[in-house]
Amino acid sequence: MKYYRLDNSVDTKVIGRHAIQLTFADKKSQDSCWSLVDEEFPNFKPDLRFDLEKGSKLTDVASSGVDVPGFMINERVKNIFEQCKLPDHRYYEATVTDHKGVVHPYYCLHILPNDYSMIDFNKTIFKKATEPMKIWPELAFPNMEEIKNAPEIRIKSLEEMKKYEDELFPNDIYVVLDVLRIHDSEKYDMLFFPDVDVNVKYISEKLANMLKSEKITGIGLYPCEDIENLE
């Protein structure tokens, strides 16, 4: 199965001059996106009101700078996602007010991680890198040339990975994913393992083709050759 990395677009011809297209309409709201946490759903109704940043364009998927795993999407994208198999997730109603004062309905997609037991740590390849993040293309992508040439580190579990990270981080050395090998990937059209691969979302070729076919704006799709499904 082929996978793609799904990100917000950085094409200024599509999104306008700002990488972050949306700003909070009410930054003081106690129930804003800042109250959401990564790995659990809230027990309140999020207050998600945004304004379109001056110089930005409205797209199907819009970047908000919200540090919650997911995307700001419109109804078109939600309809596509609902036809696919995502990890445990919720949609929160949101609004975006454009430059003319028109209010557009949106959704904040909040995604929880896939089950880490899907990962075969004995066969997944990790490296020790001193400079893992580079801007390419205009995004925080791993510096793949350095990662491929970096020394390999054997990791048998998520707990062991976190231990190595704690030990290496003070010396500016990072545990970086090189090749992800997983079981049961066909169960999902989206993969999300934030403790292993930061905040990266991978999607199936099926979902990528659906987004391309519907000409969804505001996204970046990048082929990933380093994900292997194990029988």
C-alpha positions in Angstrom: 0.0 0.0 0.0 1.3 3.4 -0.9 1.2 6.3 1.5 1.3 10.1 1.3 2.2 12.7 4.0 -0.8 15.1 4.3 0.0 18.7 5.3 -1.4 22.2 5.0 -0.4 23.8 1.8 2.5 26.4 1.7 1.8 27.5 -1.9 1.2 31.3 -1.6 -0.7 31.3 -4.9 -3.3 29.1 -3.2 -3.3 30.2 0.5 -2.2 33.8 0.2 0.9 35.4 1.8 0.6 33.8 5.3 1.4 30.2 6.2 -1.2 30.5 9.0 -4.4 31.6 7.3 -6.7 31.9 10.3 -6.6 33.8 13.6 -8.7 33.4 16.7 -11.7 35.6 16.8 -11.8 35.4 20.6 -8.4 34.6 22.1 -9.7 34.9 25.6 -12.3 32.2 25.3 -11.7 29.5 27.9 -13.0 26.8 25.5 -10.9 27.7 22.5 -8.7 25.2 20.6 -5.9 26.0 23.1 -8.0 24.1 25.7 -7.9 20.9 23.7 -5.2 18.3 24.4 -3.5 15.8 22.0 -4.6 12.4 23.2 -8.1 12.8 24.6 -11.3 14.4 23.7 -12.7 17.3 25.6 -15.6 17.2 28.0 -16.8 20.6 26.7 -18.0 22.1 23.4 -15.0 23.9 21.9 -15.5 27.6 20.9 -14.0 27.7 17.5 -14.4 31.1 15.8 -11.7 32.3 13.5 -11.1 35.3 11.2 -9.4 35.0 7.8 -6.0 36.7 8.2 -5.4 39.8 6.0 -3.7 38.7 2.8 -4.8 35.1 3.2 -7.2 33.2 0.9 -10.0 30.8 2.0 -9.3 27.2 1.1 -11.0 23.8 1.7 -8.4 23.0 4.3 -7.1 26.0 6.2 -4.2 26.4 8.6 -5.0 27.8 12.0 -1.8 27.3 13.9 -3.8 25.2 16.4 -1.5 22.8 18.2 -4.1 19.9 18.2 -3.6 17.0 15.8 -6.1 17.4 13.0 -7.2 19.9 10.4 -9.6 22.8 9.9 -11.8 21.6 7.0 -15.0 22.6 5.2 -18.0 20.4 4.4 -16.4 19.1 1.1 -13.4 17.6 3.0 -15.5 16.3 5.8 -17.6 14.4 3.3 -14.5 12.8 1.8 -13.1 11.8 5.2 -16.4 10.3 6.2 -16.0 7.8 3.4 -12.6 6.6 4.7 -11.3 4.9 7.8 -9.7 7.3 10.2 -8.3 6.7 13.7 -10.6 7.6 16.6 -11.7 11.2 15.8 -14.3 13.9 16.3 -15.5 16.9 14.3 -16.1 20.2 16.1 -18.2 22.8 14.5 -16.3 26.0 13.7 -16.7 29.3 11.8 -14.4 31.4 9.6 -15.2 35.0 8.9 -13.7 36.3 5.7 -12.6 39.7 4.7 -16.1 40.8 3.7 -17.6 39.7 7.0 -19.2 36.6 5.5 -19.2 33.7 8.0 -18.3 30.3 6.6 -19.0 27.0 8.4 -16.0 24.8 9.0 -15.0 21.9 11.2 -12.0 21.2 13.4 -11.0 17.5 12.9 -9.4 16.2 16.1 -7.6 12.9 15.6 -6.3 10.6 18.3 -3.2 8.4 17.6 -3.5 5.0 16.0 -2.8 2.0 18.3 1.0 1.9 18.7 0.8 -1.9 18.8 0.5 -1.7 15.0 4.2 -0.8 14.9 6.8 -3.6 14.7 9.6 -1.9 16.6 12.0 -4.8 16.0 11.8 -4.1 12.2 11.2 -0.4 12.2 14.4 1.6 11.6 15.4 4.5 13.8 18.5 6.7 13.5 20.4 9.1 15.7 20.6 12.5 14.0 22.0 15.8 15.1 20.0 18.0 12.7 16.7 16.2 12.0 14.5 19.0 10.8 15.0 21.0 7.6 12.8 23.3 5.7 11.8 21.4 2.6 9.7 22.3 0.8 9.1 25.2 3.1 8.0 22.8 5.8 9.6 21.1 8.7 10.5 17.9 6.9 13.2 15.6 8.0 16.6 16.0 6.4 16.5 12.6 4.7 20.1 12.7 3.4 21.4 13.1 7.0 19.0 10.5 8.4 20.0 7.9 5.8 23.7 8.4 6.7 23.1 8.6 10.4 23.9 5.6 12.7 21.1 3.2 13.3 19.7 2.7 16.8 17.9 -0.5 17.8 14.6 0.2 19.7 12.3 -2.6 20.9 9.3 -0.6 22.2 7.8 2.9 22.6 9.0 3.0 26.2 12.5 2.3 25.1 12.3 5.0 22.4 11.2 7.6 25.0 14.1 6.6 27.2 16.6 7.1 24.4 15.1 10.5 23.6 15.5 11.6 27.2 19.1 10.5 27.3 20.1 12.0 23.9 18.2 15.3 23.8 20.5 17.2 26.2 23.3 16.6 23.7 21.2 17.8 20.8 20.9 14.3 19.4 17.5 13.1 18.3 15.8 9.7 17.7 14.5 10.0 14.2 12.2 7.6 12.3 13.8 6.3 9.1 11.6 3.3 8.0 8.2 2.6 9.6 7.1 -1.0 9.5 3.5 -1.7 10.6 0.9 -4.4 10.8 -2.8 -4.0 9.9 -2.4 -0.8 8.0 -5.2 -1.7 5.6 -7.6 -1.0 8.5 -7.0 2.8 8.2 -6.8 5.4 5.5 -4.9 7.7 7.9 -1.9 6.8 10.2 -0.9 9.0 13.1 1.8 8.0 15.6 2.9 11.3 17.2 5.2 9.8 19.8 7.2 8.1 17.0 6.9 10.6 14.2 6.1 14.0 15.7 2.8 15.4 14.3 2.8 13.7 10.9 -0.3 12.3 9.3 0.1 9.7 6.6 -2.9 8.9 4.3 -3.6 6.0 2.0 -3.4 6.3 -1.8 -7.2 5.9 -1.9 -7.7 8.9 0.3 -5.0 10.9 -1.5 -6.7 10.2 -4.9 -10.1 11.3 -3.5 -8.6 14.6 -2.4 -6.9 15.0 -5.7 -10.1 14.1 -7.7 -12.2 16.6 -5.8 -9.4 19.3 -6.3 -9.3 20.0 -2.6 -7.4 23.3 -1.9 -5.1 24.1 1.0 -3.3 20.7 1.2 0.1 19.4 0.4 0.5 15.8 -0.5 4.0 14.2 -0.5 4.7 10.5 -1.5 6.2 8.5 1.3 8.4 5.5 0.3 9.5 4.6 3.8 6.3 3.0 5.2 6.1 -0.7 4.8 3.1 -2.9 5.7 3.9 -6.3 7.2 1.7 -9.3 6.7 
